[in-house]
Amino acid sequence: MIQRTKNRCFHPLSRVLFAGFLTLAFAISSAATEQLVLQKSGTNPQTRAAENYLDEANQTTVNANALQVKSATAANQRSLILFDFSLLPNVGIKTAVLTLTVQTAPTATRTYDVFPLDSLFAQSAATWKTRIADLAWGAAGGDIPGTATATANVGTHTAQASWTITSDVQSWYSGNAGGVPVPNYGSLIMDSAESSATAYQTVFYSNSAATPADAPSLTVTFVQNVANLAATAGNAQVALSWTFPTAIGTVLKSTTGVLILRSSSGVPVNKGSVPTDGTAYALCSTIGNGTVVYNNTALSTTFTDNSSDTCGAPANGTTYYYKVFTQDSALNYSTSGSSGDGGSLTVPEDSATPSASAPYSSNWMTATYSTSLAPPSLFPGFLAMVGTQTNFMFAVNASTGMRSYPPISLGGAITGRSPLIDAADSSLGEDMLYVADQSGLAYGIAADTGQTVWAVDPLNAGGTPFLAAGGLLVKTYATSSDTLSHDLLILGTRNSSTLTGNAIVAVDGNTGATIWSDVGNTGTGSSAIPAMDIITATPTISYTANTVWVTSESNGGTQPSLWELNANTGKVLATLSLGDIDSSPMLTPDGSTLFVGTDAGTVYAINTSTATVITSIAGGDGEVVGYPLLVGVSSPYTVVFSGTADVHGLTYNSSTQTFTANWETAVTTPSAPIGVYGLTDLYVGSGDGKIHELNISTGADIRDIVANTGQPGIVGDPGLDISLMHIYVSTSDQRMYSFTFPY
């Protein structure tokens, strides 16, 4: 996929990211253990927060911006509350206390339980019956586990009620509890003895309280991580540097320094390798799979791991992984809790491979919560975003790898490269990320803050999954034939329960409203839509024709697998039967020719004006992966595609309407290839843990970078940032990496 970078000097998001970088890079503070009250105010808008109460007596009524708890026969009420952790993007959580101020007290003392919610809800749509528009809760009244996290008594004269929910907040922040993914969907508060014959109700102040101090609050104690960690490889050494962040809350304990763990076993320091608060560690002691190679109490900001390391000097040719924990005067470390699962996922880490001749280092690496991640989406030079199989979307600073804000919790797994556009292009006038997940939900997300602008079930189908990312028609670049007034997100379903009734749906990028949908095997006459098999690839937009090209499987070759649709109306303009297709199509710059690769390894050139096959070339080694990569602005074009075990290079000449096979290079289970016009090389992730740099003309494997040495070490589809000349990959070792290219 060729990525485009606009010629402009300043991106709106850079105000946030660059200013944050300056603060972290040049300020040193003694703050370590701190306390901060998260509460809506003029300086903390809580844009990602939400609150509702669910009313059993009025089961379809939305009660947003209000908090009530009631016990009454057939008239129970439960409150939902979700906090925005954006002020705490890179910390270890120690304690968390939820406090609500009572507006109207009950007529007798009641016990209220707090549970973590198990399902995503939308403030604008949650009711007793539904959590998002027409999408029902698993159980009416909200989805919760069997055991409450905490309880509190509220009496007739109670002014405030508080619950210690540290375990919930740590799990949300780490995204994991006991090996199980835990997205942050917020809390549910309910009476522990519901359905009483006498009604008992408490009204709590919400975020809209006239007195700001009455708004709900979450008091969090935490230790910030170091910032700007860098590991630079040399000859038999690795030089590390970092900075200490400024205090953002009330300082309880001062920083004394850092503890550094190193792994040389071929895998990073794992998430369970967590120092225990209050414990001092000697050099060369082990914590999980990490060795303590540095333990400094003098606020040093550098460490060179070399022949003086008593734990073993770095050897050339071996990749070393480092994780740097902040520690304070009481030996509290920057972890969320003191035990394994996810406790150190926010702790900065980096890798480097010493060499006498060609040392290399990652620019940064950041932990995620998933062994399977979507390809990264980019604002070149500013932001990289990646979705996970565990319902999270991460946003990291492209230069430093630091989280721009805590990960966004979504309703299902994300497996495609989500379209990301900036405010200058967006019809909403803000930086936007458009996401679709395997729970059947679609989202418009403000990339600057992580706020969900809208979340919808566009097909009203309650769980029909979207495996691929959507194609985005950006209004700014549309022609006059585009009659819509907004950006348009086009999605295809992967509903494996039917081979004929899958769907393509278009969503308003501003509101999430469904504009049109095509459901296979429906309609009659001129409105009839052919049977449609599952769709697993991102649609492609033709701006010249204002059409959408979508690929699908073919139900054993008996149904269409290439579809052309009118972008305004969704009308099916043409279909072709080419056999199963699980890869995305690719257009030439002038929109005249479409290249599409099939599961049989055949690549077709399609005349887009007539929707007919121009020519094809067989010889691939199995299913075409991802998309055919098109390099060039005019004929003859270079077309590169990945198969099962090889990457293939072709030339297509539009004058002679012929393909020529040029080269094939063996790469273990290659990802989709990616390149940029003007560069001589392209890049492919692989199942051997490496990013391969291949010459576009010859296919020569020039140099490989190790990104994942796990078993297996799978590296996904890369993303190229030509502003920073960084390549980003997601890997099966639950991390995202950045390296400099060309190597």
Sequence and secondary structure as in RCSB ss.txt:
>XXXX:A:sequence
MIQRTKNRCFHPLSRVLFAGFLTLAFAISSAATEQLVLQKSGTNPQTRAAENYLDEANQTTVNANALQVKSATAA
NQRSLILFDFSLLPNVGIKTAVLTLTVQTAPTATRTYDVFPLDSLFAQSAATWKTRIADLAWGAAGGDIPGTATA
TANVGTHTAQASWTITSDVQSWYSGNAGGVPVPNYGSLIMDSAESSATAYQTVFYSNSAATPADAPSLTVTFVQN
VANLAATAGNAQVALSWTFPTAIGTVLKSTTGVLILRSSSGVPVNKGSVPTDGTAYALCSTIGNGTVVYNNTALS
TTFTDNSSDTCGAPANGTTYYYKVFTQDSALNYSTSGSSGDGGSLTVPEDSATPSASAPYSSNWMTATYSTSLAP
PSLFPGFLAMVGTQTNFMFAVNASTGMRSYPPISLGGAITGRSPLIDAADSSLGEDMLYVADQSGLAYGIAADTG
QTVWAVDPLNAGGTPFLAAGGLLVKTYATSSDTLSHDLLILGTRNSSTLTGNAIVAVDGNTGATIWSDVGNTGTG
SSAIPAMDIITATPTISYTANTVWVTSESNGGTQPSLWELNANTGKVLATLSLGDIDSSPMLTPDGSTLFVGTDA
GTVYAINTSTATVITSIAGGDGEVVGYPLLVGVSSPYTVVFSGTADVHGLTYNSSTQTFTANWETAVTTPSAPIG
VYGLTDLYVGSGDGKIHELNISTGADIRDIVANTGQPGIVGDPGLDISLMHIYVSTSDQRMYSFTFPY
>XXXX:A:secstr
        S  TTHHHHHHHHHHHHH    EEEEEEEE   SS   TT EEEEEEGGGTT   BT EEEEE TT 
 EEEEEE   TT SSEEEEEEEEEEEEEE  SS EEEEEEE SS   TTT  SSEEETTEE SSTT    SS SE
EEEE TT  EEEEE HHHHHHHHHTEETTEE     EEEEESS S SS EEEEE  TT SSGGGS EEEEEEEE 
 EEEEEEEETTEEEEEEE     SEEEEEEEEEEEEEE SSS   TT    TT    TT EETTEEEEEEESS  
 EEEESTT TT    TT  EEEEEEEEETT  BSSSSSSSTTTTTTS EEEEE  SS  EE SEEEE S SSB  
 EEETTTEEEEEBTTSEEEEEETTT  BSSS EE SS   S   EE TTT TTSS EEEEE TTS EEEEETTT 
 EEEEE TTS SS    S  EEE GGG  TT   SS EEEEE   TT SSB EEEEEETTT  EEEEEETTB  G
GG B  B    S  EEETTTTEEEEE   TTTTS  EEEEETTT  EEEEE  S   S  EE TTSSEEEEE TT
S EEEEETTTTEEEEEE    SS EEEEEEE SSSSEEEEEE SSEEEEEEEETTTTEEEEEEEEE SS    EE
 TT SEEEEE TBSEEEEEETTT  EEEEEE   SSSB B   EEETTTTEEEEEETTTEEEEEES  
